[in-house]
Amino acid sequence: MPFTGQTALVTGASRGIGAATAEALAAAGAHVILTGRDTKALEAIEERIFGAGGSATIAPVDLTESDGIARLAAAITQRWESLDILILSAAILPQLSAVADIEPRAFNQALTTNVLATQALIASFDKALRASADGRVVGLTSSVADAPRAYWGAYAASKAAFEVLLDCYAQETRNVSKLRVAIVNPGATRTAMRARAYPGEDPASVKPPEDVARRLVALLTEPFVSGHRESINQAR
């Protein structure tokens, strides 16, 4: 139980990698705050955590709402003085299309969730993360951020910006706090987002979210250097 007494906030915790990571953190002793848009799905994850003997709190929020993150931060910081772990898992994949054909509304939604919300979360929880004896931020990215592909322009641009924000935050906090930041590419994983991007793919041919969650929990126990990057390409 390496995270006993620690508090973790997981965005996008209602399904996929976010849900699996929330359950894995709870199993390792953390009190996990589950946030996402789907209240019923969050309640189901919370019930599974309770059923396994873990501890969790749900905090439904739409990260694209103008005051959603501010309300989330106010509720959490009033109850907990520090935040030990922040997992940035929430993301939106807009429809794949040529750059010339990107639909503005969908692109704006992806930028809001994948980029603007990331900055707002960092700004809102920076003080609480620095107050932890071992604050850690892990952001989940995609290979297209570093190796763009045709028709992935909207998503790739949003994840590239996401990575830059986290890289800069790692550099800004590295020598003045105990806070550490890591960027992790989960690789091909059996998620709803993956199924949308690759509708003809056999889901059994890629690793389940639980494999990624196990690696993230292991990483959080390691003394990684802030700015750490890694890809999880194989099942573990």
WOTABEL-V789606 format. One line per field, one symbol per residue. phi: phi as a letter, one per 20 degrees, with the letter a starting at -180 (. if undefined). burial: b if it has 16 or more other C-alpha atoms within 10 Angstrom, else e. Layout:
# WOTABEL-V789606
phi->???
burial->???
This chain:
# WOTABEL-V789606
phi->.fdgnddcdcemeeamfffffffffffeofedeecreefffffffgfffffenecbcebfaefefgdfffffffffffecfcceccdedfacdfgfafgfdgfgfffffffffedfffffffffdgfffffffbfcccdedbfffecgcgmdgffffffffgffgfffffffdgdcbefcccdcefmfcfcffffffcfeffgfecffgfffgfffffgfeeefegngcbddecfc
burial->eebeebbbbbbbbbbbbbbbbbbbbbbbbbbbbbbbbebebbbebbeebeeeebbbebbbbbbbeeeebbebbeebeeeeebbbbbbbbbbbbbbbeeeeebeeeebebbbbbbbbbbbbbbebbbebbbbbebbbbbbbbbbbbeeeeebbbbbbbbbbbbbebbbebbeebbeeebbbbbbbbbbbbbbeebeeeeeeeebeebbbbbbbbebbbeebeeeeebbebeebeeee
